[in-house]
Amino acid sequence: MLRLWYQTGTRWTPDIAQQYVTGDFNGNGRADVMIAQKRQDAGLDLYVVTSNGTTANAPSLWLEARNLDTGTRFLPAHIDASNSKRSGLLAMGDVDGALAVSQFPSTGSAFTANCRTSVYKEFDAANAKFAAGDIDGDGIDDLVVLAPLGESTGRPSSRSLGT
């Protein structure tokens, strides 16, 4: 049976809510929802609606990400080896056409503002597709990027970028 878990107020409209992502961000064993909302000045605010089992707590601001482009795409991922219970975020963006990947570990009540960003010039950000999972079995999720190699082969390529 499908039921409404949580309904946000009028502040949360599709024109400013850039993306929704589920993951266990606070580490309590239940799915939470991250809302990436466009800021008025620049970048994104990352809010999280945490689950309390039957419904949800009101959205709370976990990170002001002024440096992230509003077209940034997110995946939940276990990226902190010291606490594998909590999901953090992988953020894929565009830096001069190249793929930029940022990691945002979760503290359980916020995303770490001191993110690590890597730029991969070999990948065209606009044409890259993503998946995350623990490819090598080390307990930390890896980012898999599927992107065209270029006109010389005409075949797509995938590469695991360890987190």
C-alpha positions, 0 to 999 in steps of 0.5 A: 500500500502506498501512503504519503510519507511527508508533504513539504510546504509551499516553499518547496516548489519544483522550480527551485527544488533541483533534485531529490536523493534518498539515502540513510544520511543520519545513520539510523537505518531508515531512508532520508531525503535530501533536497537540493534547492536553488539559492537566490544568490548562487549555488544550492542549499542541501536540506534533509528530511529525516525519517522517524519511522512512520513519517518524517521530520521537517526539512533542515539545512545541512549545507549551504553549497554556494560553489555548486552549479545548479545543474549538479547531479547527486548520488548517495554513497558511503564515502566515509570509511570511519562511519559506513552506516551513514550515506554521504553525497557524491556531486557531479558537476561541470568545470569548463566542460570537464567532469567535476566530482565532489564528495560530501561526507555526512556527520549525521546532522550535516554534510561536511563543508570541506569537500574534496573536488576532483576534475576529470578532463577526460570526461565530458560532463554533459555526456557522462552517466553515473552509478555508485556502489562498492565495486572493490569490496573495501566498504566505501562506494566507488563512482562508475562513470559511463561516457563516450571515449570519442569519435575514434572508437565509437564505443562507450567506456566505463571507469571506476573512480575510487572514492 
